[in-house]
Amino acid sequence: MTAARNFVPGIAMVAVVLLARDAHAVRFATRPLLWHRTAVSGYYGEGLPVGNFESNDVPGDGNQAEGPVDWAVEVEHFAGRTWSIGFSTAHTTYLDKTDPTLETNLSTYSGFFRVVVPTATAIRPYFRAGMGAVQVEFEQDGAYRFDADYSFSFQAGAGLLWLPMRWLGLNAQALYYLGSTEDASLGWEAADYFGLDVPPVVGFDVQYFAFAVGVSFLFP
């Protein structure tokens, strides 16, 4: 009977020690770098028009004298260990080669999906794609600014992600943007300005690459 009374408290003590050890291990285990985390990112780079957008046929299109400025702000949540869903607002400004006072401004608002390839290295490649809406804006310095209707936009590309710290990520990426803007109307204000009977349209589809570097802040 005495042995039994000593055995039961001993088992209880061993159980407490094992549970405490497991709790300590869970508390100090390495947490996933991306899973269930939210990232706020900023990108800055340069655009490269392609297709009809880079032709010289229409003043104000991608007829760019110098590298156009491209920037974006994004918020995403890693719902999985290696993939995220997010929202992006991206903006690019093109200057006309023949008329430096004429700007073509592009504003793209889209949702996107990013997949990070798990590797044993500190730098991880990723792929991403998204869709949303793009607006083309023509601005003549001191004369006018006409905004086209929003049109469907698609984007896809790839990049590299480096996490030097748990809360900090550095990105380098290339994205291809395609906007169905050829029939987007500039409105009656543009028709009145140019003396037309019907509202003018953009006249070309927006197609360009954006090469950018970015900084991401991850929470929590």
C-alpha positions as protocol buffer text, in pm:
chain_id: "A"
residue {
  index: 1
  type: MET
  ca { x: 0 y: 0 z: 0 }
}
residue {
  index: 2
  type: THR
  ca { x: 283 y: 237 z: 85 }
}
residue {
  index: 3
  type: ALA
  ca { x: 450 y: 166 z: -249 }
}
residue {
  index: 4
  type: ALA
  ca { x: 125 y: 240 z: -431 }
}
residue {
  index: 5
  type: ARG
  ca { x: 87 y: 572 z: -247 }
}
residue {
  index: 6
  type: ASN
  ca { x: 441 y: 670 z: -352 }
}
residue {
  index: 7
  type: PHE
  ca { x: 391 y: 553 z: -713 }
}
residue {
  index: 8
  type: VAL
  ca { x: 90 y: 771 z: -790 }
}
residue {
  index: 9
  type: PRO
  ca { x: 253 y: 1103 z: -691 }
}
residue {
  index: 10
  type: GLY
  ca { x: 563 y: 1000 z: -883 }
}
residue {
  index: 11
  type: ILE
  ca { x: 364 y: 945 z: -1203 }
}
residue {
  index: 12
  type: ALA
  ca { x: 193 y: 1280 z: -1154 }
}
residue {
  index: 13
  type: MET
  ca { x: 528 y: 1456 z: -1113 }
}
residue {
  index: 14
  type: VAL
  ca { x: 669 y: 1295 z: -1428 }
}
residue {
  index: 15
  type: ALA
  ca { x: 358 y: 1404 z: -1625 }
}
residue {
  index: 16
  type: VAL
  ca { x: 395 y: 1763 z: -1504 }
}
residue {
  index: 17
  type: VAL
  ca { x: 763 y: 1769 z: -1606 }
}
residue {
  index: 18
  type: LEU
  ca { x: 683 y: 1632 z: -1954 }
}
residue {
  index: 19
  type: LEU
  ca { x: 401 y: 1880 z: -2010 }
}
residue {
  index: 20
  type: ALA
  ca { x: 621 y: 2170 z: -1898 }
}
residue {
  index: 21
  type: ARG
  ca { x: 896 y: 2058 z: -2134 }
}
residue {
  index: 22
  type: ASP
  ca { x: 653 y: 2034 z: -2427 }
}
residue {
  index: 23
  type: ALA
  ca { x: 510 y: 2378 z: -2349 }
}
residue {
  index: 24
  type: HIS
  ca { x: 861 y: 2523 z: -2337 }
}
residue {
  index: 25
  type: ALA
  ca { x: 945 y: 2362 z: -2671 }
}
residue {
  index: 26
  type: VAL
  ca { x: 632 y: 2502 z: -2836 }
}
residue {
  index: 27
  type: ARG
  ca { x: 694 y: 2846 z: -2695 }
}
residue {
  index: 28
  type: PHE
  ca { x: 1048 y: 2866 z: -2826 }
}
residue {
  index: 29
  type: ALA
  ca { x: 1002 y: 2669 z: -3149 }
}
residue {
  index: 30
  type: THR
  ca { x: 1093 y: 2845 z: -3473 }
}
residue {
  index: 31
  type: ARG
  ca { x: 780 y: 3015 z: -3603 }
}
residue {
  index: 32
  type: PRO
  ca { x: 699 y: 2999 z: -3976 }
}
residue {
  index: 33
  type: LEU
  ca { x: 848 y: 3296 z: -4162 }
}
residue {
  index: 34
  type: LEU
  ca { x: 540 y: 3372 z: -4369 }
}
residue {
  index: 35
  type: TRP
  ca { x: 239 y: 3168 z: -4255 }
}
residue {
  index: 36
  type: HIS
  ca { x: -45 y: 3375 z: -4106 }
}
residue {
  index: 37
  type: ARG
  ca { x: 153 y: 3697 z: -4146 }
}
residue {
  index: 38
  type: THR
  ca { x: 60 y: 4023 z: -4318 }
}
residue {
  index: 39
  type: ALA
  ca { x: 304 y: 4216 z: -4536 }
}
residue {
  index: 40
  type: VAL
  ca { x: 293 y: 4583 z: -4635 }
}
residue {
  index: 41
  type: SER
  ca { x: 522 y: 4650 z: -4932 }
}
residue {
  index: 42
  type: GLY
  ca { x: 643 y: 4940 z: -5141 }
}
residue {
  index: 43
  type: TYR
  ca { x: 801 y: 4909 z: -5487 }
}
residue {
  index: 44
  type: TYR
  ca { x: 991 y: 5152 z: -5707 }
}
residue {
  index: 45
  type: GLY
  ca { x: 1130 y: 5095 z: -6053 }
}
residue {
  index: 46
  type: GLU
  ca { x: 1102 y: 5157 z: -6423 }
}
residue {
  index: 47
  type: GLY
  ca { x: 848 y: 5072 z: -6692 }
}
residue {
  index: 48
  type: LEU
  ca { x: 910 y: 4937 z: -7041 }
}
residue {
  index: 49
  type: PRO
  ca { x: 627 y: 4975 z: -7296 }
}
residue {
  index: 50
  type: VAL
  ca { x: 570 y: 4693 z: -7545 }
}
residue {
  index: 51
  type: GLY
  ca { x: 332 y: 4617 z: -7830 }
}
residue {
  index: 52
  type: ASN
  ca { x: 121 y: 4899 z: -7974 }
}
residue {
  index: 53
  type: PHE
  ca { x: 179 y: 5095 z: -7656 }
}
residue {
  index: 54
  type: GLU
  ca { x: 540 y: 5162 z: -7756 }
}
residue {
  index: 55
  type: SER
  ca { x: 463 y: 5267 z: -8115 }
}
residue {
  index: 56
  type: ASN
  ca { x: 508 y: 5620 z: -8247 }
}
residue {
  index: 57
  type: ASP
  ca { x: 169 y: 5627 z: -8419 }
}
residue {
  index: 58
  type: VAL
  ca { x: -31 y: 5792 z: -8143 }
}
residue {
  index: 59
  type: PRO
  ca { x: 101 y: 6094 z: -7950 }
}
residue {
  index: 60
  type: GLY
  ca { x: 104 y: 6026 z: -7580 }
}
residue {
  index: 61
  type: ASP
  ca { x: 138 y: 5651 z: -7594 }
}
residue {
  index: 62
  type: GLY
  ca { x: 452 y: 5460 z: -7490 }
}
residue {
  index: 63
  type: ASN
  ca { x: 669 y: 5682 z: -7712 }
}
residue {
  index: 64
  type: GLN
  ca { x: 898 y: 5734 z: -7415 }
}
residue {
  index: 65
  type: ALA
  ca { x: 1212 y: 5949 z: -7427 }
}
residue {
  index: 66
  type: GLU
  ca { x: 1350 y: 5826 z: -7092 }
}
residue {
  index: 67
  type: GLY
  ca { x: 1273 y: 5547 z: -6849 }
}
residue {
  index: 68
  type: PRO
  ca { x: 923 y: 5594 z: -6706 }
}
residue {
  index: 69
  type: VAL
  ca { x: 885 y: 5594 z: -6328 }
}
residue {
  index: 70
  type: ASP
  ca { x: 688 y: 5305 z: -6181 }
}
residue {
  index: 71
  type: TRP
  ca { x: 581 y: 5267 z: -5817 }
}
residue {
  index: 72
  type: ALA
  ca { x: 336 y: 5051 z: -5623 }
}
residue {
  index: 73
  type: VAL
  ca { x: 201 y: 4994 z: -5273 }
}
residue {
  index: 74
  type: GLU
  ca { x: 69 y: 4653 z: -5171 }
}
residue {
  index: 75
  type: VAL
  ca { x: -90 y: 4474 z: -4876 }
}
residue {
  index: 76
  type: GLU
  ca { x: -101 y: 4095 z: -4864 }
}
residue {
  index: 77
  type: HIS
  ca { x: -175 y: 3816 z: -4619 }
}
residue {
  index: 78
  type: PHE
  ca { x: -3 y: 3478 z: -4623 }
}
residue {
  index: 79
  type: ALA
  ca { x: -301 y: 3251 z: -4567 }
}
residue {
  index: 80
  type: GLY
  ca { x: -77 y: 2951 z: -4641 }
}
residue {
  index: 81
  type: ARG
  ca { x: 283 y: 2869 z: -4558 }
}
residue {
  index: 82
  type: THR
  ca { x: 407 y: 2971 z: -4902 }
}
residue {
  index: 83
  type: TRP
  ca { x: 122 y: 3163 z: -5070 }
}
residue {
  index: 84
  type: SER
  ca { x: -58 y: 3490 z: -5016 }
}
residue {
  index: 85
  type: ILE
  ca { x: -348 y: 3697 z: -5146 }
}
residue {
  index: 86
  type: GLY
  ca { x: -329 y: 4074 z: -5159 }
}
residue {
  index: 87
  type: PHE
  ca { x: -423 y: 4409 z: -5311 }
}
residue {
  index: 88
  type: SER
  ca { x: -198 y: 4632 z: -5522 }
}
residue {
  index: 89
  type: THR
  ca { x: -216 y: 4992 z: -5636 }
}
residue {
  index: 90
  type: ALA
  ca { x: 43 y: 5062 z: -5907 }
}
residue {
  index: 91
  type: HIS
  ca { x: 121 y: 5383 z: -6097 }
}
residue {
  index: 92
  type: THR
  ca { x: 340 y: 5457 z: -6399 }
}
residue {
  index: 93
  type: THR
  ca { x: 408 y: 5785 z: -6581 }
}
residue {
  index: 94
  type: TYR
  ca { x: 520 y: 5800 z: -6945 }
}
residue {
  index: 95
  type: LEU
  ca { x: 648 y: 6116 z: -7117 }
}
residue {
  index: 96
  type: ASP
  ca { x: 590 y: 6160 z: -7489 }
}
residue {
  index: 97
  type: LYS
  ca { x: 912 y: 6163 z: -7691 }
}
residue {
  index: 98
  type: THR
  ca { x: 798 y: 6429 z: -7939 }
}
residue {
  index: 99
  type: ASP
  ca { x: 613 y: 6643 z: -7685 }
}
residue {
  index: 100
  type: PRO
  ca { x: 774 y: 6639 z: -7337 }
}
residue {
  index: 101
  type: THR
  ca { x: 479 y: 6832 z: -7190 }
}
residue {
  index: 102
  type: LEU
  ca { x: 241 y: 6543 z: -7267 }
}
residue {
  index: 103
  type: GLU
  ca { x: 212 y: 6269 z: -7002 }
}
residue {
  index: 104
  type: THR
  ca { x: 37 y: 5934 z: -7008 }
}
residue {
  index: 105
  type: ASN
  ca { x: -39 y: 5823 z: -6653 }
}
residue {
  index: 106
  type: LEU
  ca { x: -148 y: 5468 z: -6572 }
}
residue {
  index: 107
  type: SER
  ca { x: -319 y: 5372 z: -6247 }
}
residue {
  index: 108
  type: THR
  ca { x: -380 y: 5001 z: -6186 }
}
residue {
  index: 109
  type: TYR
  ca { x: -580 y: 4861 z: -5894 }
}
residue {
  index: 110
  type: SER
  ca { x: -586 y: 4484 z: -5863 }
}
residue {
  index: 111
  type: GLY
  ca { x: -599 y: 4179 z: -5645 }
}
residue {
  index: 112
  type: PHE
  ca { x: -313 y: 3933 z: -5676 }
}
residue {
  index: 113
  type: PHE
  ca { x: -192 y: 3589 z: -5573 }
}
residue {
  index: 114
  type: ARG
  ca { x: 173 y: 3518 z: -5483 }
}
residue {
  index: 115
  type: VAL
  ca { x: 343 y: 3180 z: -5444 }
}
residue {
  index: 116
  type: VAL
  ca { x: 686 y: 3168 z: -5278 }
}
residue {
  index: 117
  type: VAL
  ca { x: 900 y: 2867 z: -5370 }
}
residue {
  index: 118
  type: PRO
  ca { x: 1033 y: 2703 z: -5050 }
}
residue {
  index: 119
  type: THR
  ca { x: 1409 y: 2668 z: -5070 }
}
residue {
  index: 120
  type: ALA
  ca { x: 1690 y: 2601 z: -4825 }
}
residue {
  index: 121
  type: THR
  ca { x: 1850 y: 2933 z: -4915 }
}
residue {
  index: 122
  type: ALA
  ca { x: 1789 y: 3280 z: -4772 }
}
residue {
  index: 123
  type: ILE
  ca { x: 1669 y: 3408 z: -5111 }
}
residue {
  index: 124
  type: ARG
  ca { x: 1343 y: 3256 z: -5235 }
}
residue {
  index: 125
  type: PRO
  ca { x: 1198 y: 3289 z: -5587 }
}
residue {
  index: 126
  type: TYR
  ca { x: 828 y: 3361 z: -5626 }
}
residue {
  index: 127
  type: PHE
  ca { x: 559 y: 3383 z: -5892 }
}
residue {
  index: 128
  type: ARG
  ca { x: 257 y: 3608 z: -5891 }
}
residue {
  index: 129
  type: ALA
  ca { x: -49 y: 3697 z: -6098 }
}
residue {
  index: 130
  type: GLY
  ca { x: -342 y: 3931 z: -6056 }
}
residue {
  index: 131
  type: MET
  ca { x: -627 y: 4113 z: -6221 }
}
residue {
  index: 132
  type: GLY
  ca { x: -826 y: 4429 z: -6168 }
}
residue {
  index: 133
  type: ALA
  ca { x: -878 y: 4763 z: -6340 }
}
residue {
  index: 134
  type: VAL
  ca { x: -656 y: 5022 z: -6508 }
}
residue {
  index: 135
  type: GLN
  ca { x: -722 y: 5386 z: -6589 }
}
residue {
  index: 136
  type: VAL
  ca { x: -533 y: 5581 z: -6855 }
}
residue {
  index: 137
  type: GLU
  ca { x: -492 y: 5955 z: -6800 }
}
residue {
  index: 138
  type: PHE
  ca { x: -365 y: 6200 z: -7062 }
}
residue {
  index: 139
  type: GLU
  ca { x: -227 y: 6526 z: -6923 }
}
residue {
  index: 140
  type: GLN
  ca { x: -101 y: 6818 z: -7128 }
}
residue {
  index: 141
  type: ASP
  ca { x: 93 y: 7056 z: -6905 }
}
residue {
  index: 142
  type: GLY
  ca { x: -112 y: 7373 z: -6854 }
}
residue {
  index: 143
  type: ALA
  ca { x: -383 y: 7269 z: -7101 }
}
residue {
  index: 144
  type: TYR
  ca { x: -593 y: 6966 z: -7004 }
}
residue {
  index: 145
  type: ARG
  ca { x: -620 y: 6637 z: -6816 }
}
residue {
  index: 146
  type: PHE
  ca { x: -855 y: 6366 z: -6941 }
}
residue {
  index: 147
  type: ASP
  ca { x: -925 y: 6040 z: -6758 }
}
residue {
  index: 148
  type: ALA
  ca { x: -1038 y: 5737 z: -6955 }
}
residue {
  index: 149
  type: ASP
  ca { x: -1291 y: 5486 z: -6830 }
}
residue {
  index: 150
  type: TYR
  ca { x: -1157 y: 5202 z: -6617 }
}
residue {
  index: 151
  type: SER
  ca { x: -1071 y: 4891 z: -6815 }
}
residue {
  index: 152
  type: PHE
  ca { x: -983 y: 4532 z: -6734 }
}
residue {
  index: 153
  type: SER
  ca { x: -617 y: 4475 z: -6642 }
}
residue {
  index: 154
  type: PHE
  ca { x: -411 y: 4159 z: -6604 }
}
residue {
  index: 155
  type: GLN
  ca { x: -61 y: 4119 z: -6459 }
}
residue {
  index: 156
  type: ALA
  ca { x: 183 y: 3832 z: -6413 }
}
residue {
  index: 157
  type: GLY
  ca { x: 550 y: 3795 z: -6331 }
}
residue {
  index: 158
  type: ALA
  ca { x: 818 y: 3660 z: -6101 }
}
residue {
  index: 159
  type: GLY
  ca { x: 1075 y: 3782 z: -5853 }
}
residue {
  index: 160
  type: LEU
  ca { x: 1307 y: 3709 z: -5564 }
}
residue {
  index: 161
  type: LEU
  ca { x: 1235 y: 3752 z: -5193 }
}
residue {
  index: 162
  type: TRP
  ca { x: 1508 y: 3784 z: -4929 }
}
residue {
  index: 163
  type: LEU
  ca { x: 1422 y: 3790 z: -4558 }
}
residue {
  index: 164
  type: PRO
  ca { x: 1731 y: 3926 z: -4378 }
}
residue {
  index: 165
  type: MET
  ca { x: 1520 y: 3972 z: -4064 }
}
residue {
  index: 166
  type: ARG
  ca { x: 1190 y: 3820 z: -3952 }
}
residue {
  index: 167
  type: TRP
  ca { x: 1006 y: 4150 z: -3994 }
}
residue {
  index: 168
  type: LEU
  ca { x: 1185 y: 4270 z: -4310 }
}
residue {
  index: 169
  type: GLY
  ca { x: 1173 y: 4146 z: -4669 }
}
residue {
  index: 170
  type: LEU
  ca { x: 1356 y: 4273 z: -4978 }
}
residue {
  index: 171
  type: ASN
  ca { x: 1209 y: 4208 z: -5324 }
}
residue {
  index: 172
  type: ALA
  ca { x: 1323 y: 4232 z: -5686 }
}
residue {
  index: 173
  type: GLN
  ca { x: 1062 y: 4155 z: -5949 }
}
residue {
  index: 174
  type: ALA
  ca { x: 950 y: 4191 z: -6310 }
}
residue {
  index: 175
  type: LEU
  ca { x: 578 y: 4216 z: -6391 }
}
residue {
  index: 176
  type: TYR
  ca { x: 399 y: 4222 z: -6724 }
}
residue {
  index: 177
  type: TYR
  ca { x: 85 y: 4439 z: -6737 }
}
residue {
  index: 178
  type: LEU
  ca { x: -188 y: 4417 z: -7000 }
}
residue {
  index: 179
  type: GLY
  ca { x: -485 y: 4653 z: -7003 }
}
residue {
  index: 180
  type: SER
  ca { x: -781 y: 4633 z: -7242 }
}
residue {
  index: 181
  type: THR
  ca { x: -792 y: 5008 z: -7294 }
}
residue {
  index: 182
  type: GLU
  ca { x: -830 y: 5043 z: -7673 }
}
residue {
  index: 183
  type: ASP
  ca { x: -1201 y: 5129 z: -7656 }
}
residue {
  index: 184
  type: ALA
  ca { x: -1191 y: 5316 z: -7324 }
}
residue {
  index: 185
  type: SER
  ca { x: -1369 y: 5649 z: -7363 }
}
residue {
  index: 186
  type: LEU
  ca { x: -1214 y: 5982 z: -7262 }
}
residue {
  index: 187
  type: GLY
  ca { x: -1556 y: 6144 z: -7219 }
}
residue {
  index: 188
  type: TRP
  ca { x: -1744 y: 6441 z: -7361 }
}
residue {
  index: 189
  type: GLU
  ca { x: -1507 y: 6692 z: -7205 }
}
residue {
  index: 190
  type: ALA
  ca { x: -1231 y: 6561 z: -7430 }
}
residue {
  index: 191
  type: ALA
  ca { x: -1469 y: 6564 z: -7727 }
}
residue {
  index: 192
  type: ASP
  ca { x: -1549 y: 6932 z: -7669 }
}
residue {
  index: 193
  type: TYR
  ca { x: -1183 y: 7021 z: -7627 }
}
residue {
  index: 194
  type: PHE
  ca { x: -1079 y: 6857 z: -7954 }
}
residue {
  index: 195
  type: GLY
  ca { x: -1395 y: 6961 z: -8142 }
}
residue {
  index: 196
  type: LEU
  ca { x: -1525 y: 6607 z: -8197 }
}
residue {
  index: 197
  type: ASP
  ca { x: -1884 y: 6486 z: -8234 }
}
residue {
  index: 198
  type: VAL
  ca { x: -1825 y: 6176 z: -8023 }
}
residue {
  index: 199
  type: PRO
  ca { x: -1600 y: 6114 z: -7722 }
}
residue {
  index: 200
  type: PRO
  ca { x: -1250 y: 6002 z: -7827 }
}
residue {
  index: 201
  type: VAL
  ca { x: -1111 y: 5669 z: -7712 }
}
residue {
  index: 202
  type: VAL
  ca { x: -763 y: 5570 z: -7595 }
}
residue {
  index: 203
  type: GLY
  ca { x: -697 y: 5387 z: -7921 }
}
residue {
  index: 204
  type: PHE
  ca { x: -446 y: 5128 z: -7800 }
}
residue {
  index: 205
  type: ASP
  ca { x: -413 y: 4857 z: -7537 }
}
residue {
  index: 206
  type: VAL
  ca { x: -174 y: 4928 z: -7252 }
}
residue {
  index: 207
  type: GLN
  ca { x: 109 y: 4673 z: -7249 }
}
residue {
  index: 208
  type: TYR
  ca { x: 427 y: 4718 z: -7048 }
}
residue {
  index: 209
  type: PHE
  ca { x: 679 y: 4560 z: -6814 }
}
residue {
  index: 210
  type: ALA
  ca { x: 758 y: 4700 z: -6469 }
}
residue {
  index: 211
  type: PHE
  ca { x: 1101 y: 4621 z: -6325 }
}
residue {
  index: 212
  type: ALA
  ca { x: 1113 y: 4718 z: -5959 }
}
residue {
  index: 213
  type: VAL
  ca { x: 1276 y: 4663 z: -5622 }
}
residue {
  index: 214
  type: GLY
  ca { x: 1072 y: 4670 z: -5304 }
}
residue {
  index: 215
  type: VAL
  ca { x: 1071 y: 4662 z: -4926 }
}
residue {
  index: 216
  type: SER
  ca { x: 823 y: 4456 z: -4724 }
}
residue {
  index: 217
  type: PHE
  ca { x: 737 y: 4489 z: -4357 }
}
residue {
  index: 218
  type: LEU
  ca { x: 581 y: 4177 z: -4205 }
}
residue {
  index: 219
  type: PHE
  ca { x: 345 y: 4165 z: -3907 }
}
residue {
  index: 220
  type: PRO
  ca { x: 326 y: 4026 z: -3646 }
}
